[in-house]
Amino acid sequence: MLKTFVNAWKVPELRNKLLYTLLIILVFRIGCHVPVPFIDPNAISSLFAEGNFLSYMNTLSGGALADATVFSLAIQPYINASIIVQLLTYALPPLENLQKEGESGRKKLQKISSFVALAIALIMSYAYYLTLKNSGALQYTGGFKGVFTAAVIILAFTAGASLVVWIGNRINERGVGNGISMILFAGIVSRGPTAIMNMFVNASTNKTMYIAIPFILVMFVVMIGFIVFMNESERRIPITYAKRVVGRKQYGGQSTHIPIKVAMSGVMPIIFAMAIMSLPSTIAMFKPVDPTPETFGEKFYAGFINFFSYNSPWYAVVYFVLIIAFNYFYVSMQYNPIEIANNLRQSNGGIPGIRPGKPTSDYIQRILNKITLVGAFFLGVIAILPIFLSMAFPQLGVSMGGTSILIVVSVVLETVRTLESQMMMRHHKGFLE
């Protein structure tokens, strides 16, 4: 990996792209430290003390959410909008037709995603404003000053989210690519040293916890190695093509394979599951739980919110089940065994020992089911392991989740592949040389 970056640095064009990407990331990190006016950040520090959903969102934003800065929402509205538009693409024929139009259709879908992201950013900004208001972090809450404060804060959060999307698009156009992923990567990595230091600070109150810190760090290193191994793992289905003689030439007869990656869905099932699991926490922003519930409705609402609390064991169970379900759902959208079987038959290809047509599609479907199950359990374990670590060592305040590590490792691997492909194109010798 380091060798790839060193070789890319030697190519002037790639070096300019790397420098431009680093400059954009620096602009993003500066924006994460520009506070929104009329807010006292010290008054909301208690909201992020535990490993709750707000703490998870704060990690993805690079600490901007806890400081109530312009980039507090970071890239999350756009991610949610992309998920919604992607799901609607398979449900609404007009969007499905746009997806089939190629580059022009993709640009139109991106524009639709941007408008949906703007609407989601407004909703999230208003929800966070209410959270700040309920925690007493606002300087003005009543009269004209209160209305003006609300408008400025909501518009600042929304504008910051839109600016982050624009920054990500600049990385796509003039940088190394994967702009949205690079923004996520920068936010998560920036929180790494702070998370480690917080564990040492929290362990100072209980000296015996110092023994647990090396164990937790080793666990995270093992997780990184496990993620890299699973990302590179694949199941290869052998394919042979029949020989055809046309005139004096012979076509076909080659043997190849269809690669099926174990973790083909990447981090998307975790993001889908997190979006569902975050709904109760989002509702609690609008309507906080009564600390002393008396009526049946108040007790039911408090129990519902506590059931989906990040520190609840039931949260981990439901989260794990949702990840498995969404992994099957996402793979079914991306992989069509019937279409693969038809393409093989049209190209005179087939799987050795399997008849063409429906037997081929059934065989591919059986392999897909097994591979998807393995990939789903992999994602589920990565996602819930830090939850159990935080429950086992609550004094340390473990805030770096498995999702964050999975995103970081995936972005690094994807960036390395992108740089390698660009270097390969520049060093490829033509037929005339």
Backbone torsions as a table, in degrees:
resi	resn	phi	psi	omega
1	MET	NA	-48.9	179.2
2	LEU	-63.5	-35.8	178.4
3	LYS	-63.6	-36.6	178.6
4	THR	-63.5	-44.2	179.1
5	PHE	-66.4	-37.3	178.4
6	VAL	-65.1	-44.4	178.9
7	ASN	-65.6	-37.8	178.2
8	ALA	-65.7	-33.9	-179.8
9	TRP	-66.1	-25.9	-179.0
10	LYS	-75.9	-18.6	178.4
11	VAL	-88.6	119.9	-174.6
12	PRO	-55.4	-43.0	-177.7
13	GLU	-65.9	-43.3	178.7
14	LEU	-69.2	-34.7	177.2
15	ARG	-62.4	-40.4	177.4
16	ASN	-64.4	-37.7	178.1
17	LYS	-66.6	-40.7	178.2
18	LEU	-64.4	-43.0	179.1
19	LEU	-64.6	-40.6	178.6
20	TYR	-64.2	-40.7	178.6
21	THR	-63.9	-42.7	177.7
22	LEU	-63.5	-36.9	178.3
23	LEU	-65.3	-42.9	179.0
24	ILE	-64.7	-40.8	178.2
25	ILE	-63.7	-37.3	176.9
26	LEU	-63.4	-40.7	176.6
27	VAL	-62.2	-41.2	178.3
28	PHE	-62.4	-43.6	-179.3
29	ARG	-67.9	-33.3	175.4
30	ILE	-65.5	-42.2	178.5
31	GLY	-63.7	-27.3	178.6
32	CYS	-71.6	-6.8	179.8
33	HIS	-117.0	10.3	176.4
34	VAL	-95.2	107.2	-173.7
35	PRO	-75.3	151.8	173.1
36	VAL	-78.3	140.2	-177.5
37	PRO	-68.8	163.9	175.2
38	PHE	67.7	23.6	-176.9
39	ILE	-128.3	140.4	172.8
40	ASP	-104.6	101.3	-176.2
41	PRO	-61.3	-28.5	-178.4
42	ASN	-65.1	-24.4	-177.5
43	ALA	-76.5	-14.7	-177.4
44	ILE	-111.6	7.4	-178.1
45	SER	-63.9	-29.2	-179.0
46	SER	-68.0	-23.9	-179.3
47	LEU	-67.2	-22.8	-175.0
48	PHE	-112.6	15.2	-177.8
49	ALA	-72.1	-37.3	-178.0
50	GLU	-98.3	169.3	-179.9
51	GLY	-82.5	61.8	-178.8
52	ASN	-96.8	-170.9	-177.8
53	PHE	-66.2	-37.4	178.0
54	LEU	-62.7	-35.7	176.6
55	SER	-65.0	-38.3	177.0
56	TYR	-64.6	-45.2	178.0
57	MET	-64.1	-34.5	178.6
58	ASN	-65.6	-36.8	177.4
59	THR	-64.3	-43.2	179.5
60	LEU	-66.3	-29.5	-179.6
61	SER	-87.4	0.8	-179.9
62	GLY	73.8	28.8	180.0
63	GLY	85.4	0.8	-177.6
64	ALA	-71.1	-31.5	-176.9
65	LEU	-67.1	-42.0	-179.0
66	ALA	-68.1	-26.3	178.9
67	ASP	-93.1	-1.1	179.9
68	ALA	53.3	53.2	-179.7
69	THR	-95.9	179.9	-177.3
70	VAL	-62.4	-36.1	-177.9
71	PHE	-95.0	32.4	-176.9
72	SER	-60.4	-41.1	-178.0
73	LEU	-79.8	-18.9	177.9
74	ALA	51.8	-131.9	-173.6
75	ILE	-98.3	2.0	-172.5
76	GLN	-63.4	-41.2	176.6
77	PRO	-58.9	-39.3	-179.8
78	TYR	-69.2	-36.9	177.4
79	ILE	-62.8	-46.2	178.8
80	ASN	-62.9	-39.8	179.1
81	ALA	-65.2	-40.9	179.1
82	SER	-63.3	-38.9	177.7
83	ILE	-64.1	-45.3	-179.1
84	ILE	-62.2	-47.1	-179.3
85	VAL	-64.8	-38.2	179.2
86	GLN	-64.6	-41.3	177.6
87	LEU	-67.2	-40.2	-179.9
88	LEU	-68.6	-23.1	178.8
89	THR	-61.0	-32.2	-179.9
90	TYR	-89.3	-6.1	-178.4
91	ALA	-109.6	-30.4	-177.4
92	LEU	-108.3	121.3	-179.4
93	PRO	-57.2	-40.0	179.5
94	PRO	-59.9	-42.0	178.0
95	LEU	-69.4	-34.3	177.8
96	GLU	-65.1	-37.3	177.3
97	ASN	-67.0	-37.3	177.5
98	LEU	-63.3	-37.4	179.6
99	GLN	-64.7	-29.7	-178.4
100	LYS	-85.5	-4.9	-177.0
101	GLU	-84.1	0.5	177.9
102	GLY	83.5	-139.5	-174.2
103	GLU	-63.6	-43.5	179.9
104	SER	-63.0	-41.4	177.7
105	GLY	-65.5	-37.1	179.1
106	ARG	-64.7	-39.2	178.1
107	LYS	-65.2	-38.3	177.7
108	LYS	-66.5	-39.4	177.5
109	LEU	-65.6	-36.6	176.9
110	GLN	-64.6	-37.7	178.0
111	LYS	-66.9	-39.2	176.8
112	ILE	-64.1	-41.5	178.7
113	SER	-61.9	-36.2	-179.9
114	SER	-65.6	-41.2	178.4
115	PHE	-67.5	-40.8	177.6
116	VAL	-64.5	-39.3	178.1
117	ALA	-62.6	-36.7	178.0
118	LEU	-63.5	-42.9	178.1
119	ALA	-64.7	-42.6	179.2
120	ILE	-65.5	-38.6	178.6
121	ALA	-62.1	-39.3	177.0
122	LEU	-62.5	-43.4	-179.9
123	ILE	-65.6	-46.0	-179.7
124	MET	-65.3	-37.0	178.4
125	SER	-63.9	-42.7	178.9
126	TYR	-65.5	-39.9	179.1
127	ALA	-64.2	-41.8	179.4
128	TYR	-69.3	-34.1	175.8
129	TYR	-61.4	-43.2	178.1
130	LEU	-63.6	-38.3	177.3
131	THR	-62.2	-44.2	177.7
132	LEU	-63.3	-39.4	-179.9
133	LYS	-66.2	-42.7	-179.1
134	ASN	-69.2	-26.4	-179.9
135	SER	-87.7	-0.9	178.4
136	GLY	74.4	29.1	-177.5
137	ALA	-93.8	-1.8	-177.6
138	LEU	-97.2	143.8	178.7
139	GLN	-77.5	-33.3	-178.8
140	TYR	-130.6	132.0	180.0
141	THR	-128.7	-14.5	-177.0
142	GLY	-124.2	160.7	177.7
143	GLY	69.6	-160.8	-179.1
144	PHE	-64.7	-38.1	179.2
145	LYS	-61.9	-36.9	178.7
146	GLY	-66.8	-41.5	178.4
147	VAL	-65.5	-43.4	179.6
148	PHE	-63.6	-41.1	178.2
149	THR	-61.8	-44.2	179.4
150	ALA	-61.5	-43.3	-179.1
151	ALA	-64.3	-43.8	-178.2
152	VAL	-65.2	-44.2	-177.3
153	ILE	-66.2	-46.9	-178.5
154	ILE	-63.7	-44.6	179.8
155	LEU	-66.9	-35.1	179.0
156	ALA	-65.9	-44.9	177.5
157	PHE	-62.1	-42.9	-179.0
158	THR	-66.1	-44.2	178.7
159	ALA	-63.9	-37.6	178.0
160	GLY	-63.2	-41.6	178.1
161	ALA	-63.7	-40.1	178.5
162	SER	-67.0	-37.3	179.2
163	LEU	-67.0	-35.5	178.3
164	VAL	-64.2	-40.6	177.2
165	VAL	-62.4	-42.0	178.6
166	TRP	-62.8	-40.8	178.0
167	ILE	-62.0	-42.7	177.9
168	GLY	-61.9	-38.4	178.3
169	ASN	-66.8	-32.7	177.1
170	ARG	-65.5	-37.1	176.8
171	ILE	-65.0	-36.7	177.6
172	ASN	-64.3	-39.0	-173.8
173	GLU	-82.8	-42.3	-172.2
174	ARG	-120.5	-5.9	-179.8
175	GLY	-104.7	-152.5	-177.0
176	VAL	-83.3	-3.9	-179.5
177	GLY	95.9	-179.5	-178.9
178	ASN	54.9	48.0	-172.6
179	GLY	-59.4	-47.3	-179.2
180	ILE	-62.6	-42.6	179.3
181	SER	-65.7	-36.6	179.4
182	MET	-66.3	-36.3	177.0
183	ILE	-64.6	-44.5	175.7
184	LEU	-60.0	-44.2	-179.7
185	PHE	-59.2	-45.8	-178.4
186	ALA	-63.6	-40.9	179.9
187	GLY	-65.8	-42.2	-177.6
188	ILE	-70.6	-44.9	-177.8
189	VAL	-63.5	-35.8	-179.4
190	SER	-64.2	-23.2	179.7
191	ARG	-88.9	-10.1	-177.5
192	GLY	-59.1	-56.5	179.5
193	PRO	-59.0	-38.4	179.3
194	THR	-64.7	-39.7	179.9
195	ALA	-64.1	-40.9	179.3
196	ILE	-66.4	-43.3	179.6
197	MET	-64.1	-37.7	179.0
198	ASN	-63.6	-35.0	178.1
199	MET	-64.0	-40.9	178.1
200	PHE	-67.6	-38.1	178.5
201	VAL	-65.9	-43.2	179.6
202	ASN	-67.3	-31.8	-179.7
203	ALA	-74.3	-15.6	-179.3
204	SER	-65.5	-24.5	177.8
205	THR	-77.4	-21.6	179.2
206	ASN	-137.0	99.5	-172.4
207	LYS	-58.4	-27.7	-178.7
208	THR	-67.2	-20.4	-179.4
209	MET	-71.6	-16.1	177.1
210	TYR	-61.8	-27.5	179.4
211	ILE	-70.1	-31.4	-176.6
212	ALA	-77.4	-24.0	-175.8
213	ILE	-62.4	-48.8	176.6
214	PRO	-58.6	-37.7	178.7
215	PHE	-61.8	-43.4	-179.6
216	ILE	-65.9	-42.0	179.5
217	LEU	-64.5	-39.5	176.8
218	VAL	-64.2	-38.6	178.3
219	MET	-60.8	-41.1	178.7
220	PHE	-67.6	-36.8	176.7
221	VAL	-64.9	-41.9	176.9
222	VAL	-62.9	-39.6	177.8
223	MET	-61.3	-40.7	179.6
224	ILE	-63.3	-45.3	177.4
225	GLY	-62.5	-39.4	179.3
226	PHE	-65.7	-39.6	179.1
227	ILE	-65.2	-43.3	178.6
228	VAL	-61.9	-43.4	-179.8
229	PHE	-62.0	-45.3	-178.0
230	MET	-71.0	-33.3	178.3
231	ASN	-66.1	-30.9	-178.7
232	GLU	-92.6	-7.2	-177.9
233	SER	-79.1	144.8	179.0
234	GLU	-154.7	155.1	175.6
235	ARG	-106.6	123.8	-176.2
236	ARG	-103.6	121.3	176.8
237	ILE	-94.2	118.0	-177.6
238	PRO	-68.1	140.7	-180.0
239	ILE	-130.9	133.9	174.4
240	THR	-123.7	143.1	179.6
241	TYR	-109.8	135.9	-177.7
242	ALA	-69.8	150.2	178.5
243	LYS	-80.1	137.0	175.4
244	ARG	-129.3	134.3	178.6
245	VAL	-108.7	115.8	178.1
246	VAL	-117.0	107.1	-176.0
247	GLY	67.8	-121.9	178.6
248	ARG	-102.5	5.2	-177.8
249	LYS	-107.5	147.0	179.2
250	GLN	-113.5	129.6	-179.6
251	TYR	-116.8	153.3	177.9
252	GLY	82.2	-162.5	-179.5
253	GLY	86.8	-2.3	-179.3
254	GLN	-81.4	160.7	175.3
255	SER	-121.3	132.1	179.7
256	THR	-144.0	-160.6	-179.0
257	HIS	-153.0	159.4	173.4
258	ILE	-104.1	114.2	179.8
259	PRO	-82.2	130.3	175.3
260	ILE	-119.8	110.2	-177.8
261	LYS	-72.5	141.8	179.2
262	VAL	-66.5	-40.7	179.8
263	ALA	-108.3	53.7	-174.8
264	MET	-68.1	-25.5	-178.1
265	SER	-84.9	-8.2	178.0
266	GLY	61.6	-136.8	-175.7
267	VAL	-92.7	-0.9	-173.8
268	MET	-60.7	-44.3	177.8
269	PRO	-59.1	-35.8	178.1
270	ILE	-66.6	-40.1	179.1
271	ILE	-67.1	-41.2	175.9
272	PHE	-58.4	-49.8	-178.3
273	ALA	-63.7	-39.9	179.1
274	MET	-64.5	-37.0	177.9
275	ALA	-61.7	-39.9	177.8
276	ILE	-70.1	-45.0	-177.6
277	MET	-69.1	-19.1	-179.8
278	SER	-84.1	-10.2	-178.2
279	LEU	-59.5	-47.9	177.8
280	PRO	-58.8	-39.9	178.6
281	SER	-65.7	-37.1	177.1
282	THR	-66.2	-40.9	177.1
283	ILE	-62.8	-37.7	179.7
284	ALA	-65.9	-23.4	175.3
285	MET	-66.5	-39.4	179.5
286	PHE	-76.3	-39.2	-177.5
287	LYS	-131.5	96.7	-179.2
288	PRO	-64.1	155.0	179.8
289	VAL	-75.4	135.2	176.8
290	ASP	-69.7	124.3	-178.5
291	PRO	-64.3	-25.2	178.9
292	THR	-126.2	74.4	-178.7
293	PRO	-66.7	140.0	-179.0
294	GLU	-120.2	-48.4	-178.6
295	THR	-77.7	167.0	179.6
296	PHE	-63.3	-40.1	179.9
297	GLY	-63.8	-41.8	179.3
298	GLU	-66.6	-39.4	178.9
299	LYS	-67.8	-39.8	178.8
300	PHE	-64.7	-42.8	-179.9
301	TYR	-64.4	-43.0	178.5
302	ALA	-63.6	-41.4	177.8
303	GLY	-65.6	-37.7	178.8
304	PHE	-63.6	-45.2	179.9
305	ILE	-66.9	-40.9	179.9
306	ASN	-68.4	-31.7	178.6
307	PHE	-62.1	-37.0	-179.8
308	PHE	-98.1	20.2	175.2
309	SER	-70.1	145.4	-177.2
310	TYR	-60.1	-30.3	-177.6
311	ASN	-89.1	2.3	179.6
312	SER	-85.0	137.5	177.5
313	PRO	-64.0	-29.5	178.3
314	TRP	-67.1	-28.6	176.0
315	TYR	-59.2	-45.9	-179.5
316	ALA	-64.3	-38.9	-179.0
317	VAL	-65.6	-50.3	-179.6
318	VAL	-64.6	-39.5	178.4
319	TYR	-59.7	-44.4	-179.6
320	PHE	-63.6	-44.0	-179.9
321	VAL	-64.5	-42.3	179.9
322	LEU	-64.4	-37.7	178.8
323	ILE	-62.5	-43.2	178.3
324	ILE	-63.0	-44.5	-178.9
325	ALA	-63.8	-46.6	-178.7
326	PHE	-69.4	-28.5	176.8
327	ASN	-66.0	-44.1	175.3
328	TYR	-62.3	-41.0	-179.1
329	PHE	-63.6	-45.2	-177.2
330	TYR	-67.9	-40.4	178.9
331	VAL	-65.3	-38.9	179.3
332	SER	-63.8	-30.5	177.8
333	MET	-75.4	-33.6	-174.1
334	GLN	-90.2	-21.6	-172.1
335	TYR	-127.0	121.5	-179.8
336	ASN	-117.7	100.8	-177.7
337	PRO	-61.3	-34.1	-179.3
338	ILE	-64.8	-43.3	178.9
339	GLU	-64.3	-39.4	178.3
340	ILE	-64.1	-43.4	179.8
341	ALA	-63.2	-40.6	178.7
342	ASN	-65.9	-40.6	178.8
343	ASN	-64.9	-37.3	178.0
344	LEU	-65.1	-42.5	-179.3
345	ARG	-66.5	-37.6	180.0
346	GLN	-68.3	-28.1	-180.0
347	SER	-98.6	15.7	178.4
348	ASN	60.7	32.9	177.3
349	GLY	-110.1	162.9	179.3
350	GLY	-167.2	167.7	177.7
351	ILE	-93.3	127.7	-178.7
352	PRO	-56.4	128.5	178.7
353	GLY	85.1	-2.2	-179.2
354	ILE	-120.0	129.3	179.3
355	ARG	-69.6	148.4	179.1
356	PRO	-69.7	163.2	179.2
357	GLY	92.4	-135.2	-175.6
358	LYS	-63.6	-40.3	176.5
359	PRO	-58.2	-36.3	178.1
360	THR	-66.5	-46.7	179.6
361	SER	-63.8	-37.8	177.6
362	ASP	-65.8	-39.6	178.8
363	TYR	-63.9	-45.3	178.5
364	ILE	-63.5	-37.8	-179.8
365	GLN	-65.4	-40.0	178.5
366	ARG	-63.3	-42.2	178.0
367	ILE	-64.9	-40.7	179.1
368	LEU	-60.5	-42.5	-179.5
369	ASN	-60.9	-42.4	179.8
370	LYS	-68.1	-45.6	-179.2
371	ILE	-64.7	-40.6	-179.7
372	THR	-63.6	-38.5	179.1
373	LEU	-64.2	-42.7	178.2
374	VAL	-63.4	-45.2	178.9
375	GLY	-64.2	-36.7	179.8
376	ALA	-66.3	-43.5	177.7
377	PHE	-65.1	-37.2	176.1
378	PHE	-59.5	-49.2	179.7
379	LEU	-64.3	-40.8	-179.4
380	GLY	-62.9	-43.5	179.7
381	VAL	-64.8	-42.9	179.4
382	ILE	-61.8	-37.3	-175.5
383	ALA	-75.6	-39.0	-172.3
384	ILE	-95.7	-15.1	-179.1
385	LEU	-59.0	-46.5	177.0
386	PRO	-63.4	-28.2	177.5
387	ILE	-63.8	-45.3	178.8
388	PHE	-68.7	-32.1	176.1
389	LEU	-64.8	-41.6	178.5
390	SER	-68.3	-31.1	176.8
391	MET	-74.3	-34.3	179.8
392	ALA	-75.0	-32.5	179.7
393	PHE	-126.5	68.9	-177.2
394	PRO	-64.6	-24.7	-178.2
395	GLN	-68.2	-26.3	-175.7
396	LEU	-82.8	-21.6	179.9
397	GLY	63.3	54.5	179.2
398	VAL	-65.4	115.8	-175.5
399	SER	-111.7	-15.1	-179.4
400	MET	-83.7	107.9	-175.4
401	GLY	-87.0	167.3	177.9
402	GLY	-65.1	-32.0	177.4
403	THR	-62.0	-42.2	179.8
404	SER	-62.6	-43.7	179.7
405	ILE	-65.7	-40.2	178.8
406	LEU	-62.4	-41.1	178.6
407	ILE	-64.2	-45.2	-178.4
408	VAL	-61.5	-48.8	-178.6
409	VAL	-64.3	-42.2	-179.6
410	SER	-63.3	-42.0	179.9
411	VAL	-65.0	-42.5	179.5
412	VAL	-62.3	-46.1	180.0
413	LEU	-63.6	-41.1	179.9
414	GLU	-67.2	-39.1	178.1
415	THR	-65.2	-40.2	178.0
416	VAL	-62.9	-42.9	178.3
417	ARG	-62.9	-40.3	179.9
418	THR	-63.4	-44.9	179.3
419	LEU	-65.1	-40.0	178.8
420	GLU	-63.7	-41.5	179.5
421	SER	-66.3	-38.2	179.0
422	GLN	-69.9	-37.3	176.5
423	MET	-67.9	-35.7	179.8
424	MET	-64.7	-39.5	178.8
425	MET	-65.6	-33.7	-178.0
426	ARG	-80.8	-21.2	-179.7
427	HIS	-104.2	2.7	-178.8
428	HIS	-74.0	128.5	179.4
429	LYS	-84.5	130.9	-179.7
430	GLY	-75.7	175.6	-177.9
431	PHE	-72.4	-21.7	-175.0
432	LEU	-86.9	-9.4	179.9
433	GLU	-82.8	NA	NA
